[in-house]
Amino acid sequence: MKQTLCIITASLILLGCGSTNFADAKPYPLETCIVSENKLGSMGEPPRIVYKGQIIRFCCKPCIKKFRKAPEKYLVRLEE
Protein backbone atom coordinates (compact mmCIF):
# COMPACT_ATOMS: atom_id res chain seq x y z
CA MET A 1 0.00 0.00 0.00
CA LYS A 2 2.80 2.47 0.90
CA GLN A 3 4.64 1.66 -2.31
CA THR A 4 1.52 2.38 -4.38
CA LEU A 5 0.99 5.66 -2.57
CA CYS A 6 4.62 6.65 -3.24
CA ILE A 7 4.24 5.89 -6.95
CA ILE A 8 1.04 7.92 -7.21
CA THR A 9 2.58 10.84 -5.33
CA ALA A 10 5.70 10.82 -7.51
CA SER A 11 3.55 10.74 -10.65
CA LEU A 12 1.55 13.74 -9.51
CA ILE A 13 4.70 15.68 -8.70
CA LEU A 14 6.10 14.96 -12.16
CA LEU A 15 2.85 16.05 -13.80
CA GLY A 16 3.15 19.38 -12.04
CA CYS A 17 6.63 19.92 -13.50
CA GLY A 18 5.54 19.97 -17.10
CA SER A 19 2.50 19.50 -19.22
CA THR A 20 2.21 17.26 -22.25
CA ASN A 21 -0.13 19.55 -24.21
CA PHE A 22 2.18 20.17 -27.15
CA ALA A 23 -0.59 21.52 -29.42
CA ASP A 24 -1.10 24.68 -27.34
CA ALA A 25 2.55 25.29 -26.44
CA LYS A 26 5.02 27.72 -28.02
CA PRO A 27 7.42 26.00 -30.43
CA TYR A 28 11.01 25.40 -29.42
CA PRO A 29 13.19 27.91 -31.31
CA LEU A 30 16.65 26.33 -30.89
CA GLU A 31 18.41 23.61 -32.89
CA THR A 32 20.39 22.59 -29.81
CA CYS A 33 19.58 21.08 -26.41
CA ILE A 34 18.69 23.79 -23.90
CA VAL A 35 20.88 22.10 -21.24
CA SER A 36 23.98 20.71 -22.99
CA GLU A 37 23.78 22.78 -26.19
CA ASN A 38 24.39 19.59 -28.20
CA LYS A 39 22.75 19.46 -31.62
CA LEU A 40 19.24 17.99 -31.38
CA GLY A 41 19.05 14.53 -32.90
CA SER A 42 22.72 13.79 -32.26
CA MET A 43 21.68 11.09 -29.76
CA GLY A 44 18.50 9.87 -31.42
CA GLU A 45 14.98 11.29 -31.28
CA PRO A 46 15.06 14.34 -28.98
CA PRO A 47 12.84 14.02 -25.91
CA ARG A 48 10.62 17.00 -25.18
CA ILE A 49 8.41 18.42 -22.48
CA VAL A 50 6.12 21.42 -22.13
CA TYR A 51 7.22 23.79 -19.38
CA LYS A 52 4.97 26.78 -18.58
CA GLY A 53 3.49 26.75 -22.08
CA GLN A 54 6.83 26.39 -23.88
CA ILE A 55 8.03 23.24 -25.64
CA ILE A 56 11.52 22.37 -24.41
CA ARG A 57 13.64 19.86 -26.35
CA PHE A 58 16.65 17.94 -25.11
CA CYS A 59 19.42 15.83 -26.62
CA CYS A 60 18.81 13.03 -24.09
CA LYS A 61 16.68 12.09 -21.08
CA PRO A 62 19.34 12.93 -18.44
CA CYS A 63 19.16 16.56 -19.57
CA ILE A 64 15.47 16.67 -18.60
CA LYS A 65 16.44 15.88 -15.00
CA LYS A 66 19.10 18.61 -15.02
CA PHE A 67 16.60 21.09 -16.47
CA ARG A 68 13.98 20.32 -13.82
CA LYS A 69 16.49 21.00 -11.03
CA ALA A 70 17.18 24.56 -12.26
CA PRO A 71 14.87 25.56 -15.14
CA GLU A 72 15.49 29.31 -14.87
CA LYS A 73 19.22 28.69 -15.39
CA TYR A 74 18.51 27.20 -18.82
CA LEU A 75 15.47 29.21 -19.92
CA VAL A 76 17.64 32.29 -20.44
CA ARG A 77 19.04 30.51 -23.52
CA LEU A 78 15.67 30.99 -25.19
CA GLU A 79 16.11 34.76 -24.89
CA GLU A 80 19.58 34.93 -26.48
C-alpha positions in Angstrom: 0.0 0.0 0.0 2.8 2.5 0.9 4.6 1.7 -2.3 1.5 2.4 -4.4 1.0 5.7 -2.6 4.6 6.6 -3.2 4.2 5.9 -6.9 1.0 7.9 -7.2 2.6 10.8 -5.3 5.7 10.8 -7.5 3.5 10.7 -10.7 1.5 13.7 -9.5 4.7 15.7 -8.7 6.1 15.0 -12.2 2.8 16.0 -13.8 3.2 19.4 -12.0 6.6 19.9 -13.5 5.5 20.0 -17.1 2.5 19.5 -19.2 2.2 17.3 -22.2 -0.1 19.6 -24.2 2.2 20.2 -27.2 -0.6 21.5 -29.4 -1.1 24.7 -27.3 2.6 25.3 -26.4 5.0 27.7 -28.0 7.4 26.0 -30.4 11.0 25.4 -29.4 13.2 27.9 -31.3 16.6 26.3 -30.9 18.4 23.6 -32.9 20.4 22.6 -29.8 19.6 21.1 -26.4 18.7 23.8 -23.9 20.9 22.1 -21.2 24.0 20.7 -23.0 23.8 22.8 -26.2 24.4 19.6 -28.2 22.7 19.5 -31.6 19.2 18.0 -31.4 19.0 14.5 -32.9 22.7 13.8 -32.3 21.7 11.1 -29.8 18.5 9.9 -31.4 15.0 11.3 -31.3 15.1 14.3 -29.0 12.8 14.0 -25.9 10.6 17.0 -25.2 8.4 18.4 -22.5 6.1 21.4 -22.1 7.2 23.8 -19.4 5.0 26.8 -18.6 3.5 26.7 -22.1 6.8 26.4 -23.9 8.0 23.2 -25.6 11.5 22.4 -24.4 13.6 19.9 -26.3 16.6 17.9 -25.1 19.4 15.8 -26.6 18.8 13.0 -24.1 16.7 12.1 -21.1 19.3 12.9 -18.4 19.2 16.6 -19.6 15.5 16.7 -18.6 16.4 15.9 -15.0 19.1 18.6 -15.0 16.6 21.1 -16.5 14.0 20.3 -13.8 16.5 21.0 -11.0 17.2 24.6 -12.3 14.9 25.6 -15.1 15.5 29.3 -14.9 19.2 28.7 -15.4 18.5 27.2 -18.8 15.5 29.2 -19.9 17.6 32.3 -20.4 19.0 30.5 -23.5 15.7 31.0 -25.2 16.1 34.8 -24.9 19.6 34.9 -26.5 
